[in-house]
Amino acid sequence: MSLVDYHELINILFYMCNSTLVLWLDSCGEDQVWKGIKVTLDDYELKVRAQGDKEFSPVYPFMLQIGSSLAEVTSSQ
């Protein structure tokens, strides 16, 4: 799946109900979930920078930290 597909998938997921999202998360590996989240975070970063803002939401660095930790754990297994 390409990064564009992940981005489209994340956009669709935001409109799905929680039960469907939970089923999707259960059917994916951690690496797939992280890739989808990472694409969304990258898009957010581009939009913030394009607006000339220098400050990100406090959640942004937290999500990056969690994701990179998850990626390290999955790759070491």
A tleap script that builds the chain and sets N, CA, C and O, in Angstrom:
source leaprc.protein.ff14SB
mol = sequence {
  NMET SER LEU VAL ASP TYR HIE GLU LEU ILE
  ASN ILE LEU PHE TYR MET CYS ASN SER THR
  LEU VAL LEU TRP LEU ASP SER CYS GLY GLU
  ASP GLN VAL TRP LYS GLY ILE LYS VAL THR
  LEU ASP ASP TYR GLU LEU LYS VAL ARG ALA
  GLN GLY ASP LYS GLU PHE SER PRO VAL TYR
  PRO PHE MET LEU GLN ILE GLY SER SER LEU
  ALA GLU VAL THR SER SER CGLN
}
set mol.1.N position { 0.854 -1.175 0.000 }
set mol.1.CA position { 0.000 0.000 0.000 }
set mol.1.C position { 0.899 1.237 0.000 }
set mol.1.O position { 1.842 1.313 0.788 }
set mol.2.N position { 0.624 2.183 -0.854 }
set mol.2.CA position { 1.448 3.392 -0.941 }
set mol.2.C position { 1.058 4.369 0.163 }
set mol.2.O position { 0.030 4.206 0.821 }
set mol.3.N position { 1.898 5.388 0.353 }
set mol.3.CA position { 1.611 6.394 1.368 }
set mol.3.C position { 0.325 7.141 1.068 }
set mol.3.O position { -0.407 7.522 1.982 }
set mol.4.N position { 0.049 7.352 -0.219 }
set mol.4.CA position { -1.196 8.031 -0.601 }
set mol.4.C position { -2.389 7.188 -0.181 }
set mol.4.O position { -3.388 7.712 0.311 }
set mol.5.N position { -2.278 5.871 -0.380 }
set mol.5.CA position { -3.377 4.982 0.032 }
set mol.5.C position { -3.579 5.032 1.544 }
set mol.5.O position { -4.716 5.044 2.016 }
set mol.6.N position { -2.487 5.062 2.303 }
set mol.6.CA position { -2.613 5.160 3.754 }
set mol.6.C position { -3.292 6.459 4.145 }
set mol.6.O position { -4.143 6.470 5.034 }
set mol.7.N position { -2.925 7.559 3.490 }
set mol.7.CA position { -3.531 8.849 3.802 }
set mol.7.C position { -5.039 8.805 3.518 }
set mol.7.O position { -5.840 9.261 4.334 }
set mol.8.N position { -5.411 8.264 2.379 }
set mol.8.CA position { -6.831 8.146 2.045 }
set mol.8.C position { -7.543 7.247 3.043 }
set mol.8.O position { -8.671 7.528 3.447 }
set mol.9.N position { -6.882 6.169 3.439 }
set mol.9.CA position { -7.463 5.246 4.396 }
set mol.9.C position { -7.720 5.932 5.733 }
set mol.9.O position { -8.780 5.757 6.333 }
set mol.10.N position { -6.758 6.703 6.190 }
set mol.10.CA position { -6.932 7.416 7.456 }
set mol.10.C position { -8.096 8.398 7.360 }
set mol.10.O position { -8.889 8.509 8.295 }
set mol.11.N position { -8.204 9.112 6.240 }
set mol.11.CA position { -9.334 10.038 6.070 }
set mol.11.C position { -10.668 9.301 6.143 }
set mol.11.O position { -11.620 9.798 6.744 }
set mol.12.N position { -10.738 8.140 5.543 }
set mol.12.CA position { -11.966 7.343 5.585 }
set mol.12.C position { -12.245 6.878 7.005 }
set mol.12.O position { -13.387 6.908 7.464 }
set mol.13.N position { -11.192 6.446 7.703 }
set mol.13.CA position { -11.361 5.927 9.056 }
set mol.13.C position { -11.929 6.961 10.016 }
set mol.13.O position { -12.688 6.619 10.922 }
set mol.14.N position { -11.565 8.223 9.821 }
set mol.14.CA position { -12.087 9.256 10.698 }
set mol.14.C position { -13.606 9.384 10.596 }
set mol.14.O position { -14.251 9.885 11.518 }
set mol.15.N position { -14.169 8.940 9.496 }
set mol.15.CA position { -15.612 9.030 9.318 }
set mol.15.C position { -16.332 7.734 9.679 }
set mol.15.O position { -17.561 7.673 9.641 }
set mol.16.N position { -15.586 6.720 10.023 }
set mol.16.CA position { -16.206 5.443 10.385 }
set mol.16.C position { -16.578 5.459 11.868 }
set mol.16.O position { -16.042 6.238 12.656 }
set mol.17.N position { -17.500 4.584 12.217 }
set mol.17.CA position { -17.863 4.491 13.631 }
set mol.17.C position { -16.771 3.750 14.399 }
set mol.17.O position { -15.931 3.077 13.802 }
set mol.18.N position { -16.788 3.878 15.702 }
set mol.18.CA position { -15.752 3.283 16.541 }
set mol.18.C position { -15.645 1.779 16.369 }
set mol.18.O position { -14.533 1.251 16.338 }
set mol.19.N position { -16.744 1.080 16.259 }
set mol.19.CA position { -16.672 -0.376 16.156 }
set mol.19.C position { -15.954 -0.810 14.884 }
set mol.19.O position { -15.204 -1.785 14.895 }
set mol.20.N position { -16.177 -0.099 13.803 }
set mol.20.CA position { -15.488 -0.413 12.555 }
set mol.20.C position { -14.006 -0.100 12.674 }
set mol.20.O position { -13.170 -0.855 12.178 }
set mol.21.N position { -13.678 1.000 13.322 }
set mol.21.CA position { -12.280 1.370 13.525 }
set mol.21.C position { -11.576 0.312 14.373 }
set mol.21.O position { -10.442 -0.067 14.079 }
set mol.22.N position { -12.238 -0.159 15.413 }
set mol.22.CA position { -11.649 -1.192 16.264 }
set mol.22.C position { -11.403 -2.462 15.460 }
set mol.22.O position { -10.357 -3.092 15.613 }
set mol.23.N position { -12.337 -2.844 14.617 }
set mol.23.CA position { -12.145 -4.027 13.777 }
set mol.23.C position { -10.953 -3.841 12.840 }
set mol.23.O position { -10.174 -4.772 12.636 }
set mol.24.N position { -10.809 -2.652 12.273 }
set mol.24.CA position { -9.677 -2.387 11.384 }
set mol.24.C position { -8.371 -2.477 12.154 }
set mol.24.O position { -7.415 -3.097 11.688 }
set mol.25.N position { -8.325 -1.864 13.328 }
set mol.25.CA position { -7.110 -1.904 14.136 }
set mol.25.C position { -6.742 -3.332 14.517 }
set mol.25.O position { -5.567 -3.697 14.517 }
set mol.26.N position { -7.745 -4.134 14.841 }
set mol.26.CA position { -7.497 -5.535 15.203 }
set mol.26.C position { -6.984 -6.349 14.030 }
set mol.26.O position { -6.269 -7.332 14.223 }
set mol.27.N position { -7.338 -5.955 12.821 }
set mol.27.CA position { -6.933 -6.730 11.649 }
set mol.27.C position { -5.573 -6.303 11.097 }
set mol.27.O position { -5.026 -6.973 10.222 }
set mol.28.N position { -5.033 -5.215 11.591 }
set mol.28.CA position { -3.751 -4.692 11.104 }
set mol.28.C position { -2.647 -4.966 12.105 }
set mol.28.O position { -2.883 -5.099 13.306 }
set mol.29.N position { -1.454 -5.046 11.586 }
set mol.29.CA position { -0.297 -5.124 12.455 }
set mol.29.C position { 0.057 -3.743 12.955 }
set mol.29.O position { -0.380 -2.736 12.398 }
set mol.30.N position { 0.855 -3.701 14.016 }
set mol.30.CA position { 1.255 -2.417 14.584 }
set mol.30.C position { 1.954 -1.545 13.555 }
set mol.30.O position { 1.770 -0.328 13.538 }
set mol.31.N position { 2.754 -2.165 12.698 }
set mol.31.CA position { 3.475 -1.382 11.694 }
set mol.31.C position { 2.526 -0.723 10.710 }
set mol.31.O position { 2.772 0.406 10.287 }
set mol.32.N position { 1.444 -1.402 10.334 }
set mol.32.CA position { 0.467 -0.812 9.414 }
set mol.32.C position { -0.271 0.348 10.079 }
set mol.32.O position { -0.506 1.384 9.457 }
set mol.33.N position { -0.630 0.163 11.340 }
set mol.33.CA position { -1.328 1.229 12.061 }
set mol.33.C position { -0.418 2.446 12.166 }
set mol.33.O position { -0.848 3.573 11.922 }
set mol.34.N position { 0.856 2.211 12.535 }
set mol.34.CA position { 1.789 3.333 12.658 }
set mol.34.C position { 1.982 4.046 11.326 }
set mol.34.O position { 2.034 5.275 11.291 }
set mol.35.N position { 2.088 3.297 10.229 }
set mol.35.CA position { 2.266 3.936 8.921 }
set mol.35.C position { 1.093 4.871 8.617 }
set mol.35.O position { 1.286 5.981 8.120 }
set mol.36.N position { -0.102 4.417 8.917 }
set mol.36.CA position { -1.281 5.253 8.687 }
set mol.36.C position { -1.275 6.505 9.539 }
set mol.36.O position { -1.593 7.593 9.059 }
set mol.37.N position { -0.914 6.354 10.804 }
set mol.37.CA position { -0.853 7.510 11.705 }
set mol.37.C position { 0.265 8.454 11.283 }
set mol.37.O position { 0.090 9.672 11.295 }
set mol.38.N position { 1.407 7.898 10.914 }
set mol.38.CA position { 2.568 8.711 10.515 }
set mol.38.C position { 2.243 9.574 9.293 }
set mol.38.O position { 2.629 10.741 9.236 }
set mol.39.N position { 1.542 9.005 8.329 }
set mol.39.CA position { 1.163 9.777 7.143 }
set mol.39.C position { 0.284 10.964 7.545 }
set mol.39.O position { 0.439 12.068 7.021 }
set mol.40.N position { -0.623 10.728 8.465 }
set mol.40.CA position { -1.491 11.806 8.926 }
set mol.40.C position { -0.685 12.877 9.658 }
set mol.40.O position { -0.920 14.070 9.468 }
set mol.41.N position { 0.267 12.456 10.496 }
set mol.41.CA position { 1.118 13.414 11.204 }
set mol.41.C position { 1.986 14.213 10.236 }
set mol.41.O position { 2.170 15.418 10.409 }
set mol.42.N position { 2.514 13.543 9.225 }
set mol.42.CA position { 3.321 14.242 8.212 }
set mol.42.C position { 2.485 15.283 7.476 }
set mol.42.O position { 2.952 16.389 7.206 }
set mol.43.N position { 1.249 14.921 7.157 }
set mol.43.CA position { 0.346 15.857 6.481 }
set mol.43.C position { 0.060 17.059 7.377 }
set mol.43.O position { 0.041 18.199 6.915 }
set mol.44.N position { -0.158 16.795 8.640 }
set mol.44.CA position { -0.394 17.875 9.609 }
set mol.44.C position { 0.812 18.811 9.659 }
set mol.44.O position { 0.654 20.032 9.648 }
set mol.45.N position { 2.017 18.239 9.714 }
set mol.45.CA position { 3.235 19.050 9.762 }
set mol.45.C position { 3.351 19.941 8.527 }
set mol.45.O position { 3.692 21.119 8.636 }
set mol.46.N position { 3.067 19.378 7.356 }
set mol.46.CA position { 3.127 20.165 6.119 }
set mol.46.C position { 2.132 21.323 6.143 }
set mol.46.O position { 2.454 22.434 5.721 }
set mol.47.N position { 0.929 21.061 6.635 }
set mol.47.CA position { -0.090 22.115 6.686 }
set mol.47.C position { 0.303 23.224 7.660 }
set mol.47.O position { 0.113 24.405 7.370 }
set mol.48.N position { 0.853 22.840 8.817 }
set mol.48.CA position { 1.279 23.838 9.798 }
set mol.48.C position { 2.383 24.710 9.209 }
set mol.48.O position { 2.346 25.936 9.318 }
set mol.49.N position { 3.365 24.065 8.584 }
set mol.49.CA position { 4.487 24.818 8.002 }
set mol.49.C position { 4.020 25.687 6.825 }
set mol.49.O position { 4.514 26.800 6.644 }
set mol.50.N position { 3.077 25.186 6.032 }
set mol.50.CA position { 2.573 25.953 4.887 }
set mol.50.C position { 1.843 27.213 5.346 }
set mol.50.O position { 1.836 28.223 4.641 }
set mol.51.N position { 1.237 27.154 6.516 }
set mol.51.CA position { 0.546 28.323 7.059 }
set mol.51.C position { 1.520 29.303 7.709 }
set mol.51.O position { 1.131 30.393 8.126 }
set mol.52.N position { 2.794 28.902 7.792 }
set mol.52.CA position { 3.792 29.760 8.406 }
set mol.52.C position { 3.854 29.642 9.916 }
set mol.52.O position { 4.589 30.373 10.580 }
set mol.53.N position { 3.072 28.710 10.453 }
set mol.53.CA position { 3.101 28.513 11.904 }
set mol.53.C position { 4.380 27.788 12.301 }
set mol.53.O position { 4.894 26.956 11.553 }
set mol.54.N position { 4.873 28.105 13.459 }
set mol.54.CA position { 6.071 27.439 13.964 }
set mol.54.C position { 5.728 26.546 15.146 }
set mol.54.O position { 6.568 25.777 15.614 }
set mol.55.N position { 4.518 26.647 15.620 }
set mol.55.CA position { 4.124 25.910 16.803 }
set mol.55.C position { 3.137 24.809 16.434 }
set mol.55.O position { 2.154 25.040 15.731 }
set mol.56.N position { 3.425 23.609 16.926 }
set mol.56.CA position { 2.562 22.463 16.676 }
set mol.56.C position { 1.693 22.201 17.894 }
set mol.56.O position { 1.979 22.664 18.999 }
set mol.57.N position { 0.636 21.454 17.666 }
set mol.57.CA position { -0.190 21.007 18.776 }
set mol.57.C position { 0.680 20.206 19.743 }
set mol.57.O position { 1.580 19.494 19.298 }
set mol.58.N position { 0.440 20.301 21.041 }
set mol.58.CA position { 1.227 19.521 21.999 }
set mol.58.C position { 1.111 18.006 21.775 }
set mol.58.O position { 1.968 17.243 22.220 }
set mol.59.N position { 0.077 17.591 21.101 }
set mol.59.CA position { -0.123 16.167 20.839 }
set mol.59.C position { 0.838 15.660 19.765 }
set mol.59.O position { 1.200 14.484 19.769 }
set mol.60.N position { 1.250 16.522 18.858 }
set mol.60.CA position { 2.098 16.126 17.729 }
set mol.60.C position { 3.398 15.450 18.163 }
set mol.60.O position { 3.655 14.327 17.728 }
set mol.61.N position { 4.231 16.077 18.998 }
set mol.61.CA position { 5.479 15.401 19.392 }
set mol.61.C position { 5.224 14.137 20.207 }
set mol.61.O position { 5.984 13.172 20.124 }
set mol.62.N position { 4.168 14.149 20.981 }
set mol.62.CA position { 3.810 12.974 21.772 }
set mol.62.C position { 3.481 11.786 20.857 }
set mol.62.O position { 3.937 10.667 21.095 }
set mol.63.N position { 2.695 12.037 19.819 }
set mol.63.CA position { 2.335 10.978 18.867 }
set mol.63.C position { 3.570 10.469 18.128 }
set mol.63.O position { 3.708 9.264 17.914 }
set mol.64.N position { 4.468 11.369 17.736 }
set mol.64.CA position { 5.708 10.950 17.071 }
set mol.64.C position { 6.550 10.064 17.988 }
set mol.64.O position { 7.118 9.065 17.548 }
set mol.65.N position { 6.624 10.432 19.241 }
set mol.65.CA position { 7.405 9.657 20.202 }
set mol.65.C position { 6.802 8.264 20.402 }
set mol.65.O position { 7.527 7.270 20.412 }
set mol.66.N position { 5.502 8.193 20.559 }
set mol.66.CA position { 4.838 6.897 20.728 }
set mol.66.C position { 5.051 6.039 19.490 }
set mol.66.O position { 5.387 4.859 19.596 }
set mol.67.N position { 4.857 6.624 18.327 }
set mol.67.CA position { 4.985 5.876 17.080 }
set mol.67.C position { 6.381 5.361 16.843 }
set mol.67.O position { 6.557 4.215 16.428 }
set mol.68.N position { 7.377 6.185 17.100 }
set mol.68.CA position { 8.739 5.727 16.873 }
set mol.68.C position { 9.109 4.630 17.871 }
set mol.68.O position { 9.854 3.711 17.528 }
set mol.69.N position { 8.602 4.715 19.093 }
set mol.69.CA position { 8.836 3.656 20.070 }
set mol.69.C position { 8.181 2.363 19.620 }
set mol.69.O position { 8.758 1.283 19.743 }
set mol.70.N position { 6.973 2.486 19.098 }
set mol.70.CA position { 6.256 1.310 18.603 }
set mol.70.C position { 7.005 0.682 17.435 }
set mol.70.O position { 7.128 -0.540 17.356 }
set mol.71.N position { 7.501 1.510 16.539 }
set mol.71.CA position { 8.250 1.007 15.374 }
set mol.71.C position { 9.517 0.281 15.821 }
set mol.71.O position { 9.870 -0.752 15.252 }
set mol.72.N position { 10.204 0.813 16.834 }
set mol.72.CA position { 11.411 0.158 17.343 }
set mol.72.C position { 11.099 -1.199 17.946 }
set mol.72.O position { 11.815 -2.172 17.708 }
set mol.73.N position { 10.029 -1.261 18.727 }
set mol.73.CA position { 9.646 -2.520 19.375 }
set mol.73.C position { 9.272 -3.566 18.333 }
set mol.73.O position { 9.678 -4.724 18.432 }
set mol.74.N position { 8.498 -3.154 17.336 }
set mol.74.CA position { 8.066 -4.109 16.298 }
set mol.74.C position { 9.237 -4.596 15.458 }
set mol.74.O position { 9.289 -5.767 15.083 }
set mol.75.N position { 10.168 -3.712 15.162 }
set mol.75.CA position { 11.292 -4.117 14.318 }
set mol.75.C position { 12.267 -5.016 15.078 }
set mol.75.O position { 12.990 -5.797 14.459 }
set mol.76.N position { 12.299 -4.920 16.395 }
set mol.76.CA position { 13.212 -5.758 17.175 }
set mol.76.C position { 12.640 -7.142 17.465 }
set mol.76.O position { 13.354 -8.016 17.957 }
set mol.77.N position { 11.381 -7.345 17.169 }
set mol.77.CA position { 10.767 -8.658 17.450 }
set mol.77.C position { 10.966 -9.616 16.314 }
set mol.77.O position { 10.515 -10.760 16.384 }
savepdb mol mol.pdb
quit
